[in-house]
Amino acid sequence: MHSDPSHLRAAKARRAPAAPSDTPPSPPAAVDDTALESLFLHLDLRSLRAAAAVSSAWRAMSGRVVRSAAWRREHWEYLPAEEVTHRFGATELRVHPRYQQLSRPRSDRLGVAVRAFDVAGEARRSSSGRLAVVITKVADAFGAEPSLSADNHGHLMQRLLVELQLSHHFHGHANLLTFSDILLPSKQAFSGWRDLYLVSPDPGPDLARILRSPQSVFPLQQAPSLGRQLLEGLSALHSAGVVHSQLTPSCCFVDDAGRLRIGELHSARAADVGRWPRCHVRDDSRPSSARCQWYSAPELLLGERRDCLSCAVDVWAAGCILAELLIGEPLLPGNNFLSQICRAVQLCKSLTGEEPPLGWVKNRQAAAYAKSALGVDEATALDAMASTSEFDVLRQLLAFNPRDRIDAAAALQLDYFVAASFDGSEHEEGADAASSERGQHAPAAAGNTWPPFSFQDCLWEEAADDGSLLPTANELRRRFWNMACPFHPEVDPIPS
């Protein structure tokens, strides 16, 4: 009989069972959580799952408690490798699977928007188990270089940076609609990042749609509550030196619980400062549409303070919105600027019982036209409300002279608004938890006073005539990536 070759004997020895021993096997060495988590950040999704399985088995063998499952779950949810493509005709959206049940896309001021449900992370803690959100796609956001044109892509991206910075600054305010997430690409695809996806809580329909709908019956007793919430949002903005400047019912959103939020913060301007350079913002202090013109303050219509907006323009708009809630129709639906000035003058004359002062108007031609409108006596929609508490409130909110107009913080102390209350804590519990625990934001302000907001933190330098100082597409990508970092603590900012 031939003996086995040496390599066969070695193989049989490896397959043979080990001899029994009275000494128990030593447990595996402990796994360092910090090293393991660092490893996870540098693995793709498939390797990450495999590493997680190995780690679970390893820890089970060593008798250790798995303490970083929540950490891994949160990091898995933000890995962009799990993007799911949704196609609606010619529209394609690539979003994380945590956002489910996407609705049909609709046109939005930024591109297209869909309604979805966030079923992951903190949203699971809400009473309904899911959180309604709106996902907005800005197509080809980084595909073109900014230029000097006032109505171009660069102006849109500049306004988006302002709105995102305002979202971080006023994060957690119940009456301001801010972004809750920005979907990031993988770092490998950073240079090819073209489409921008912004996520915000679903605020419900806007107030203009509610007031125009014949099917909806607006309860009159909700007017004080909505007016108070509107002033709460304005008071926070004004305390930080921010003017909305384009406030209309279409900017105010009301959910099923009656919570009002002020949105479209992209039109915000710095209060009481000079006009921004041409590459910063467009000179859009004048109303952008006829419907927006109905809520424009007299100082804007008369050509005053266009270079230096004050918070009083928002208070006038709030007074017009409150009056519309009370009478069920627009208060000052002018056909043009001249008609709008005439209606504003007649309204202030009706509210005070005397001619509004015109000495503060520097434009002599505008002052002469406003004075000619004083000779026309027409009934206004507020005449039937004379000698009521609502009439007294509107008289202070709609003062013709901006210096005589009450500010938002003082208006909240009026008895009409002090008696109003809103209790939507149960409805907002899940949304507040989702927004407060994700990312690092500015701390909530004490009361309704917020720290000053600096527009210079989110504006690029004034461009030269040849546009050489405007940011490149990669610079825009870097800025938006860094804006998204407070929403994603697991990623690091990209230095300039």
C-alpha positions as CSV (number, residue, x, y, z in Angstrom):
1,M,0.0,0.0,0.0
2,H,1.3,3.3,-1.0
3,S,1.3,6.1,1.6
4,D,-0.5,9.3,0.9
5,P,1.5,12.1,-0.5
6,S,2.4,14.8,1.9
7,H,-0.1,17.4,0.6
8,L,-3.0,14.8,0.9
9,R,-2.0,14.0,4.5
10,A,-2.0,17.7,5.3
11,A,-5.5,18.2,3.8
12,K,-6.9,15.2,5.8
13,A,-5.4,16.7,8.9
14,R,-7.2,20.0,8.3
15,R,-10.5,18.2,7.8
16,A,-10.1,16.1,10.9
17,P,-12.2,17.2,13.9
18,A,-10.2,18.9,16.6
19,A,-9.4,16.9,19.7
20,P,-11.7,17.7,22.7
21,S,-10.3,20.0,25.3
22,D,-11.3,21.0,28.8
23,T,-10.4,24.6,28.2
24,P,-13.2,26.7,26.7
25,P,-12.4,28.7,23.6
26,S,-11.5,32.4,24.2
27,P,-14.1,34.8,23.0
28,P,-13.4,37.0,19.9
29,A,-11.7,40.3,20.5
30,A,-13.9,43.3,21.0
31,V,-14.8,45.5,18.1
32,D,-14.0,49.2,18.3
33,D,-17.3,51.1,17.5
34,T,-15.4,54.1,16.2
35,A,-13.3,52.2,13.8
36,L,-16.3,50.2,12.6
37,E,-18.4,53.3,12.0
38,S,-15.5,54.9,10.1
39,L,-15.3,51.8,8.0
40,F,-19.0,52.0,7.2
41,L,-18.7,55.5,5.8
42,H,-16.2,54.4,3.2
43,L,-18.1,51.3,1.9
44,D,-20.7,51.2,-0.7
45,L,-24.2,49.8,0.2
46,R,-23.6,46.2,-0.7
47,S,-20.3,46.0,1.2
48,L,-22.0,47.9,4.1
49,R,-24.7,45.3,4.4
50,A,-22.2,42.5,4.4
51,A,-20.1,44.2,7.0
52,A,-23.1,44.8,9.1
53,A,-24.0,41.1,9.0
54,V,-20.5,40.1,9.9
55,S,-20.5,42.6,12.7
56,S,-23.8,41.3,14.1
57,A,-22.5,37.8,14.2
58,W,-19.2,38.8,15.7
59,R,-20.9,40.7,18.5
60,A,-23.4,37.9,19.2
61,M,-20.5,35.5,19.6
62,S,-18.7,37.9,22.0
63,G,-21.9,38.4,24.0
64,R,-21.9,42.2,23.4
65,V,-25.0,44.4,23.0
66,V,-25.5,46.0,19.6
67,R,-25.6,49.7,20.5
68,S,-25.0,51.3,17.1
69,A,-28.0,49.9,15.2
70,A,-29.8,53.3,15.2
71,W,-26.6,55.0,14.0
72,R,-26.2,52.5,11.1
73,R,-29.9,52.8,10.2
74,E,-29.7,56.6,9.9
75,H,-26.5,56.3,7.8
76,W,-28.0,53.7,5.5
77,E,-31.0,55.9,4.9
78,Y,-28.9,58.8,3.6
79,L,-26.7,56.7,1.3
80,P,-27.6,57.9,-2.2
81,A,-26.8,54.6,-3.8
82,E,-30.4,53.6,-2.9
83,E,-32.0,56.2,-5.2
84,V,-35.2,55.1,-6.9
85,T,-36.2,56.5,-10.3
86,H,-39.8,57.5,-10.7
87,R,-41.0,58.4,-14.2
88,F,-44.2,60.4,-15.0
89,G,-44.3,60.8,-18.7
90,A,-41.3,63.0,-19.7
91,T,-40.6,63.9,-16.0
92,E,-38.0,61.8,-14.2
93,L,-37.3,62.0,-10.5
94,R,-34.6,60.2,-8.5
95,V,-35.3,60.2,-4.8
96,H,-34.5,58.1,-1.8
97,P,-36.8,55.1,-1.1
98,R,-37.8,56.7,2.3
99,Y,-40.0,59.0,0.2
100,Q,-42.9,56.8,-1.0
101,Q,-46.3,57.2,-2.8
102,L,-45.2,60.1,-5.0
103,S,-48.1,62.0,-6.5
104,R,-48.3,63.3,-10.1
105,P,-45.8,66.2,-10.7
106,R,-47.1,69.7,-10.9
107,S,-45.5,72.9,-12.0
108,D,-43.7,74.8,-9.3
109,R,-41.9,78.2,-9.1
110,L,-38.6,76.2,-9.0
111,G,-39.4,73.4,-11.5
112,V,-41.7,70.5,-10.7
113,A,-43.0,69.4,-7.3
114,V,-44.5,66.1,-6.0
115,R,-46.3,65.2,-2.8
116,A,-44.9,62.1,-1.0
117,F,-44.7,60.5,2.4
118,D,-41.5,60.2,4.4
119,V,-41.7,56.8,6.1
120,A,-38.2,56.6,7.5
121,G,-36.2,58.0,10.5
122,E,-38.0,60.3,12.9
123,A,-41.1,60.4,10.7
124,R,-42.1,57.0,12.1
125,R,-42.6,58.6,15.4
126,S,-45.6,60.6,14.3
127,S,-49.0,59.4,15.2
128,S,-49.9,58.5,11.6
129,G,-46.6,56.6,11.1
130,R,-45.7,58.8,8.0
131,L,-45.0,62.4,7.3
132,A,-46.4,64.2,4.3
133,V,-43.7,66.2,2.4
134,V,-43.3,68.1,-0.8
135,I,-40.3,67.2,-3.0
136,T,-39.2,69.9,-5.5
137,K,-36.9,69.2,-8.4
138,V,-34.8,72.0,-9.8
139,A,-33.8,70.5,-13.1
140,D,-30.3,71.2,-14.4
141,A,-29.6,73.4,-11.3
142,F,-25.8,73.1,-11.8
143,G,-25.7,72.5,-15.5
144,A,-25.2,76.1,-16.5
145,E,-22.8,78.8,-15.4
146,P,-24.5,81.9,-13.8
147,S,-24.5,85.0,-15.8
148,L,-25.2,88.7,-15.3
149,S,-28.8,88.7,-16.6
150,A,-31.4,89.7,-14.1
151,D,-33.9,87.0,-15.1
152,N,-31.5,84.2,-15.5
153,H,-30.6,80.9,-13.9
154,G,-28.0,82.6,-11.7
155,H,-30.7,84.8,-10.1
156,L,-32.7,81.7,-9.3
157,M,-29.8,80.0,-7.6
158,Q,-28.9,83.1,-5.7
159,R,-32.4,83.3,-4.3
160,L,-32.3,79.6,-3.4
161,L,-29.2,80.1,-1.4
162,V,-31.0,82.9,0.5
163,E,-34.0,80.7,1.1
164,L,-31.9,77.8,2.3
165,Q,-29.9,80.0,4.7
166,L,-33.2,81.4,6.0
167,S,-34.4,77.9,6.5
168,H,-31.5,77.1,8.7
169,H,-31.8,80.4,10.6
170,F,-35.5,80.1,11.4
171,H,-35.5,76.3,11.7
172,G,-38.2,75.2,14.1
173,H,-40.5,78.2,13.9
174,A,-44.1,77.0,13.7
175,N,-45.3,79.7,11.3
176,L,-42.5,79.8,8.8
177,L,-42.3,77.2,6.0
178,T,-38.7,76.1,5.7
179,F,-36.9,73.2,4.0
180,S,-36.4,70.0,5.9
181,D,-33.9,68.1,3.7
182,I,-31.7,68.4,0.6
183,L,-31.1,65.1,-1.3
184,L,-27.4,64.7,-1.8
185,P,-25.6,62.7,-4.5
186,S,-22.7,60.4,-3.8
187,K,-19.3,62.0,-3.6
188,Q,-18.2,60.0,-6.6
189,A,-20.9,61.8,-8.6
190,F,-20.3,65.2,-7.1
191,S,-18.9,66.7,-10.3
192,G,-21.9,65.3,-12.2
193,W,-24.4,66.7,-9.8
194,R,-27.0,68.5,-12.0
195,D,-30.5,68.2,-10.5
196,L,-31.3,69.7,-7.1
197,Y,-34.0,68.0,-4.9
198,L,-35.4,70.1,-2.0
199,V,-37.8,68.6,0.6
200,S,-40.2,70.6,2.8
201,P,-43.1,69.6,5.0
202,D,-46.4,69.5,3.2
203,P,-48.0,72.8,4.3
204,G,-51.4,72.2,2.8
205,P,-53.2,74.5,0.3
206,D,-52.4,78.2,0.1
207,L,-54.8,80.7,1.6
208,A,-55.7,82.2,-1.9
209,R,-56.8,78.8,-3.1
210,I,-58.9,78.3,0.1
211,L,-60.6,81.7,-0.3
212,R,-61.3,81.2,-4.0
213,S,-62.7,77.7,-3.7
214,P,-66.5,77.7,-3.7
215,Q,-66.6,74.3,-2.0
216,S,-64.7,75.4,1.0
217,V,-66.6,77.3,3.7
218,F,-64.2,79.4,5.7
219,P,-65.3,79.8,9.3
220,L,-65.1,83.5,10.3
221,Q,-64.0,82.6,13.9
222,Q,-60.7,81.3,12.5
223,A,-59.7,84.8,11.3
224,P,-58.2,86.0,14.6
225,S,-56.2,82.7,14.9
226,L,-54.9,82.9,11.4
227,G,-54.1,86.6,11.8
228,R,-52.2,85.9,14.9
229,Q,-50.1,83.2,13.3
230,L,-49.4,85.4,10.4
231,L,-48.1,88.1,12.7
232,E,-46.1,85.6,14.7
233,G,-44.2,84.6,11.5
234,L,-43.7,88.3,10.5
235,S,-42.6,89.2,14.0
236,A,-39.8,86.5,13.8
237,L,-38.7,87.7,10.4
238,H,-38.7,91.4,11.4
239,S,-36.8,90.7,14.6
240,A,-34.0,89.3,12.5
241,G,-34.0,92.2,10.1
242,V,-35.7,90.4,7.3
243,V,-38.6,91.7,5.2
244,H,-40.7,89.2,3.2
245,S,-41.6,92.0,0.7
246,Q,-44.0,89.9,-1.4
247,L,-46.6,88.7,1.1
248,T,-49.9,87.6,-0.4
249,P,-52.5,84.9,0.4
250,S,-50.7,82.6,-2.0
251,C,-47.6,82.7,0.2
252,C,-49.6,81.6,3.3
253,F,-50.3,77.9,3.7
254,V,-52.9,76.4,6.0
255,D,-53.0,72.7,6.9
256,D,-55.9,70.5,8.1
257,A,-55.3,71.5,11.7
258,G,-55.4,75.2,11.0
259,R,-51.7,75.8,11.2
260,L,-50.6,78.8,9.1
261,R,-47.1,79.0,7.6
262,I,-45.5,81.8,5.6
263,G,-43.6,80.4,2.6
264,E,-41.8,81.6,-0.5
265,L,-39.0,83.2,1.6
266,H,-36.9,83.5,-1.6
267,S,-38.3,87.1,-2.0
268,A,-37.0,88.1,1.4
269,R,-34.9,91.3,1.6
270,A,-32.8,92.9,4.3
271,A,-34.8,95.6,6.2
272,D,-33.7,99.2,6.0
273,V,-30.6,98.8,3.9
274,G,-29.6,100.1,0.5
275,R,-30.4,98.3,-2.8
276,W,-28.3,95.2,-3.3
277,P,-25.8,95.2,-6.2
278,R,-27.1,94.0,-9.5
279,C,-25.8,90.4,-9.2
280,H,-27.2,89.9,-5.7
281,V,-30.9,90.4,-6.3
282,R,-33.2,91.9,-8.8
283,D,-34.8,95.3,-8.0
284,D,-38.1,93.5,-7.3
285,S,-39.5,95.8,-4.5
286,R,-42.4,96.6,-6.9
287,P,-45.1,94.0,-7.1
288,S,-44.4,91.3,-9.7
289,S,-48.0,90.7,-10.7
290,A,-51.4,92.5,-10.6
291,R,-52.7,90.2,-7.9
292,C,-49.5,90.9,-5.8
293,Q,-50.2,94.6,-6.4
294,W,-53.4,94.3,-4.4
295,Y,-51.3,93.8,-1.2
296,S,-48.7,96.5,-1.9
297,A,-48.2,99.2,0.7
298,P,-48.8,102.9,-0.3
299,E,-45.1,103.7,0.0
300,L,-44.3,101.2,-2.8
301,L,-47.1,102.4,-5.0
302,L,-46.1,106.0,-4.6
303,G,-42.4,105.3,-5.4
304,E,-41.1,105.8,-1.9
305,R,-38.5,103.7,-0.1
306,R,-37.9,101.4,-3.1
307,D,-34.2,101.5,-2.3
308,C,-34.8,100.9,1.5
309,L,-37.6,98.6,2.4
310,S,-39.0,98.7,5.9
311,C,-41.0,96.0,7.8
312,A,-44.1,98.2,7.5
313,V,-44.7,96.8,3.9
314,D,-45.3,93.4,5.4
315,V,-47.7,94.8,8.1
316,W,-49.8,96.5,5.4
317,A,-50.0,93.2,3.4
318,A,-51.0,91.4,6.6
319,G,-53.8,93.9,7.2
320,C,-55.0,93.3,3.6
321,I,-55.0,89.5,4.2
322,L,-56.8,89.8,7.5
323,A,-59.5,92.0,5.9
324,E,-59.9,89.5,3.1
325,L,-60.4,86.7,5.7
326,L,-63.2,88.9,7.3
327,I,-65.0,90.0,4.2
328,G,-64.4,87.0,1.9
329,E,-62.9,88.9,-1.0
330,P,-59.8,91.0,-1.8
331,L,-59.8,94.3,-0.1
332,L,-58.1,96.4,-2.7
333,P,-58.5,94.8,-6.2
334,G,-57.0,97.6,-8.3
335,N,-56.7,97.3,-12.1
336,N,-53.4,99.2,-12.3
337,F,-51.1,101.3,-10.2
338,L,-53.2,104.4,-10.5
339,S,-56.3,102.5,-9.5
340,Q,-54.5,100.9,-6.6
341,I,-53.3,104.2,-5.3
342,C,-56.8,105.6,-5.5
343,R,-58.3,102.6,-3.6
344,A,-55.6,102.8,-0.9
345,V,-56.2,106.5,-0.3
346,Q,-60.0,106.0,-0.1
347,L,-59.6,103.0,2.3
348,C,-57.4,105.0,4.7
349,K,-59.8,107.9,4.6
350,S,-62.7,105.5,5.5
351,L,-60.7,103.9,8.3
352,T,-59.7,107.1,10.0
353,G,-62.5,109.5,9.0
354,E,-60.0,112.1,7.8
355,E,-57.7,112.7,4.9
356,P,-54.5,110.6,5.1
357,P,-51.4,112.8,5.4
358,L,-49.3,113.1,2.2
359,G,-46.5,115.2,3.4
360,W,-44.1,112.2,3.7
361,V,-44.5,111.5,-0.1
362,K,-41.4,112.9,-1.9
363,N,-42.7,112.3,-5.4
364,R,-44.7,115.4,-6.1
365,Q,-46.5,113.9,-9.1
366,A,-47.6,110.8,-7.1
367,A,-48.6,113.0,-4.2
368,A,-50.7,115.2,-6.5
369,Y,-52.5,112.1,-7.9
370,A,-53.1,110.7,-4.4
371,K,-54.6,114.1,-3.3
372,S,-56.9,114.1,-6.3
373,A,-58.3,110.7,-5.2
374,L,-59.3,112.3,-1.9
375,G,-62.2,114.0,-3.6
376,V,-63.8,110.7,-4.6
377,D,-66.1,109.3,-1.9
378,E,-66.8,105.6,-2.5
379,A,-68.1,103.0,-0.1
380,T,-65.6,100.4,1.0
381,A,-66.1,96.8,2.0
382,L,-65.1,97.7,5.6
383,D,-67.8,100.3,6.2
384,A,-70.2,97.7,7.6
385,M,-67.5,96.7,10.2
386,A,-67.3,100.2,11.8
387,S,-67.1,100.4,15.6
388,T,-66.0,96.8,15.9
389,S,-62.7,95.4,17.3
390,E,-61.8,94.1,13.8
391,F,-62.2,97.6,12.4
392,D,-59.9,99.1,15.1
393,V,-57.2,96.4,14.4
394,L,-57.4,97.1,10.6
395,R,-57.1,100.9,11.2
396,Q,-53.7,100.3,12.9
397,L,-52.4,97.7,10.4
398,L,-53.5,99.8,7.4
399,A,-52.2,103.2,8.4
400,F,-51.4,105.2,5.3
401,N,-48.1,106.6,6.6
402,P,-45.6,103.8,7.3
403,R,-44.3,105.6,10.3
404,D,-47.8,105.5,11.9
405,R,-48.3,101.8,11.1
406,I,-48.1,99.4,14.0
407,D,-45.4,96.8,13.9
408,A,-46.0,93.0,14.0
409,A,-44.7,92.5,17.6
410,A,-46.9,95.4,18.9
411,A,-50.0,94.1,17.0
412,L,-49.7,90.7,18.7
413,Q,-50.4,92.6,22.0
414,L,-53.8,93.8,20.8
415,D,-56.7,92.3,22.7
416,Y,-58.1,91.0,19.4
417,F,-55.0,88.7,18.9
418,V,-54.3,88.0,22.5
419,A,-57.6,86.3,22.8
420,A,-56.9,84.2,19.7
421,S,-55.2,80.8,20.2
422,F,-54.1,77.8,18.2
423,D,-53.5,74.3,19.5
424,G,-52.0,72.0,16.9
425,S,-49.5,70.3,19.2
426,E,-50.8,66.8,18.6
427,H,-50.9,67.3,14.8
428,E,-47.4,68.8,14.7
429,E,-45.8,66.4,17.1
430,G,-44.4,64.1,14.4
431,A,-43.3,67.0,12.1
432,D,-41.6,68.8,15.0
433,A,-39.7,65.7,16.0
434,A,-38.6,65.1,12.5
435,S,-37.3,68.6,12.0
436,S,-35.7,69.1,15.4
437,E,-33.7,65.9,15.5
438,R,-32.2,65.9,12.0
439,G,-29.1,68.0,11.6
440,Q,-27.6,70.9,13.4
441,H,-29.3,74.2,13.1
442,A,-29.4,77.5,14.8
443,P,-30.8,77.3,18.3
444,A,-34.4,78.3,18.7
445,A,-34.9,81.9,19.8
446,A,-36.3,82.9,23.1
447,G,-39.9,84.1,22.7
448,N,-40.3,85.4,19.2
449,T,-37.0,87.4,19.0
450,W,-34.4,85.9,16.7
451,P,-30.8,86.8,16.2
452,P,-30.0,89.1,13.2
453,F,-29.8,87.4,9.8
454,S,-26.9,88.3,7.6
455,F,-27.6,88.2,3.9
456,Q,-23.9,88.5,3.1
457,D,-23.4,84.9,4.4
458,C,-25.3,83.5,1.4
459,L,-24.5,86.1,-1.3
460,W,-21.6,86.0,-3.6
461,E,-19.5,89.0,-4.3
462,E,-20.5,91.7,-6.7
463,A,-19.6,90.6,-10.2
464,A,-17.3,92.5,-12.5
465,D,-18.5,93.6,-15.9
466,D,-17.2,90.4,-17.5
467,G,-18.7,88.2,-14.9
468,S,-15.4,87.0,-13.7
469,L,-16.4,87.0,-10.0
470,L,-19.5,85.0,-10.4
471,P,-19.3,81.5,-9.0
472,T,-18.7,78.5,-11.3
473,A,-21.0,75.5,-11.5
474,N,-18.6,73.6,-9.2
475,E,-18.6,76.4,-6.7
476,L,-22.4,76.4,-6.7
477,R,-22.3,72.7,-6.1
478,R,-20.0,73.2,-3.1
479,R,-22.2,75.9,-1.6
480,F,-25.3,73.8,-1.9
481,W,-23.5,70.8,-0.5
482,N,-22.4,72.8,2.5
483,M,-26.0,74.2,2.9
484,A,-27.2,70.5,3.0
485,C,-24.7,69.5,5.7
486,P,-26.9,70.6,8.7
487,F,-29.5,68.2,7.4
488,H,-27.0,65.4,7.1
489,P,-24.6,65.2,10.1
490,E,-23.0,62.1,8.5
491,V,-21.4,64.1,5.7
492,D,-18.6,66.7,6.0
493,P,-18.6,70.2,4.4
494,I,-16.4,70.7,1.4
495,P,-13.8,73.5,2.1
496,S,-13.4,76.2,-0.5
